[in-house]
């Protein structure tokens, strides 16, 4: 399957990109995150289970069990605080 991945805020800075297209067999958000962590270094650090970040699939909040489909847009971003 093909996914469009979007990265925001500190993740965009850490990964050096705001977006990428990815071919993957990941069926869930959790499988996709594991695949990204396996890239090593900064990917493993920033997407580690202890880190705080959110995931949205097709602009709807998702959790680890959310199923993925071909051509889904997956956004990964830190939580936003306002004031």
SULUR-V11846 format. One record per residue. N is the residue number from 0. RES is the residue in one letter. SS is DSSP state (2 for helix, 1 for strand, 0 for the rest). Layout:
n->N res->RES ss->SS
n->N res->RES ss->SS
This chain:
n->0 res->X ss->0
n->1 res->X ss->1
n->2 res->X ss->1
n->3 res->X ss->1
n->4 res->X ss->1
n->5 res->X ss->1
n->6 res->X ss->1
n->7 res->X ss->0
n->8 res->X ss->2
n->9 res->X ss->2
n->10 res->X ss->2
n->11 res->X ss->2
n->12 res->X ss->2
n->13 res->X ss->2
n->14 res->X ss->2
n->15 res->X ss->0
n->16 res->X ss->0
n->17 res->X ss->0
n->18 res->X ss->1
n->19 res->X ss->1
n->20 res->X ss->1
n->21 res->X ss->1
n->22 res->X ss->1
n->23 res->X ss->0
n->24 res->X ss->0
n->25 res->X ss->0
n->26 res->X ss->0
n->27 res->X ss->1
n->28 res->X ss->2
n->29 res->X ss->2
n->30 res->X ss->2
n->31 res->X ss->2
n->32 res->X ss->2
n->33 res->X ss->2
n->34 res->X ss->2
n->35 res->X ss->2
n->36 res->X ss->2
n->37 res->X ss->0
n->38 res->X ss->0
n->39 res->X ss->0
n->40 res->X ss->2
n->41 res->X ss->2
n->42 res->X ss->2
n->43 res->X ss->2
n->44 res->X ss->2
n->45 res->X ss->2
n->46 res->X ss->0
n->47 res->X ss->0
n->48 res->X ss->0
n->49 res->X ss->0
n->50 res->X ss->0
n->51 res->X ss->0
n->52 res->X ss->0
n->53 res->X ss->1
n->54 res->X ss->1
n->55 res->X ss->1
n->56 res->X ss->1
n->57 res->X ss->0
n->58 res->X ss->0
n->59 res->X ss->1
n->60 res->X ss->1
n->61 res->X ss->1
n->62 res->X ss->0
n->63 res->X ss->0
n->64 res->X ss->0
n->65 res->X ss->0
n->66 res->X ss->1
n->67 res->X ss->0
n->68 res->X ss->0
n->69 res->X ss->0
n->70 res->X ss->0
n->71 res->X ss->0
n->72 res->X ss->1
n->73 res->X ss->1
n->74 res->X ss->1
n->75 res->X ss->1
n->76 res->X ss->1
n->77 res->X ss->0
n->78 res->X ss->0
n->79 res->X ss->0
n->80 res->X ss->0
n->81 res->X ss->0
n->82 res->X ss->0
